[in-house]
Amino acid sequence: MSRWLPRVLTRIRELAAARQVLFTLKARRELAALAFGLDAEDACDLLVALSDKDSAGRLASATTGEWMYVFTPTVAGVTFYVKLILRAHCVVVSFHEDEGDGHEEEDA
């Protein structure tokens, strides 16, 4: 497990439990497009439940230089791709079904 992961997971869970989560327009559109009828509350619940096994690493934003954390949790047999940035709030940049191929690299 990466040294940064426990600290990051703790912060994500705290912010998600307090509903201090913001969604970019892109993430809101992706969430609305899911066939499962998930909303922002459901997404926050998913963030609270993230584990170290869900981590797919981190990458630096080409735009801001900030770390973007990537998770691929599986819920009810469906794997999601979640990319977020930690600021004063948890900023969800991407939230969609994991297609299993290369993911977009657009940042916030």
N, C-alpha and C positions, 0 to 999 in steps of 0.2 A: 504494500500500500504506500502511495506517495506521502511524503511528510506533510504536504499542504492539505491533503484531503480531509482528515478529521476536523480541522479548524473550519474549512469551507463548508462541510456538511452541517456542522453545528450552527454556523451563521445562517445558512439557507433555511434550516428547520426553524430557527427562532423567528426569522423574518416571515416565513410562510405561515407559521402558527399565529403570528400577530397580524396577518393579512397585510403586511407591508411589502406587497408585490405589485410591480408595475409591469404591464405588457406592452411591448412595442406594437405598432399598428400591424406589422407583419405577423407577429405572434397571435394577436387577436383574430386576424383573418384565418390563420391556420387552425386555431382552436375552434372557431365557428364552423370550419369546413369538416371537422371530424364527424364521422358517421355515428359516433357514440353519444352525441348530445352532451358533451362535457362543457362546463362553463369555468369561469375564473375560480370559483370556489372549489370545484373538483381539481383544478390544476394546482391550487394551493395545497389541497390534501395530498396530492401526489408528491409535491415537493417536500412536505413534512415527512413523508414515508421513505424518502430516498435513502439508500444505503451505499456503502463503499463498493458493493458489487455492481451498482448501477453506473458507476463512473466510467466515462469513456475518454477521460483526460481533460486537458485544457489547451487553449491556443490563444495567442496574442491577437487582439483586434488590430487589423491593418489601419483602421481609422483612428482609434484612440490610444492604442498600446496597452489597454487594459486586458487582464486575463478574462477569457470567456470560458466557462466551465460547461462541459458537455456530459450529459447523462442519457442513458438508454434504459429506463425502467420498463419492466413488463407488468402489465395489469390485465387480468382476465385473458391471458393469452395474446395480448396485443403489446408490441414493443413500441415505445414512443421515443422520439428524439427531442431532447430538451437542451437548449443552449441558453445560458444566462450569465449575467454580469452582476457582481456584488458592489453596490454603492451604498448610499444611506438606506436604500431599498434594494430588494432583489429585483433586477430587471430581466424579465424573460424576453429573449431575443427571438427564439424559435421554439415552437411546440407543435409537432406533427407526428404522424405515424412514421416509424423508421422504415424507410424503403430498402435499407441494407446496402445501398450503393453510395457513391460519393455524395456528400451533403454540400449544400450551398455554403459559401463562405462570406456571405454578406454580414456586415456587423451593424451594431447600433451606432 
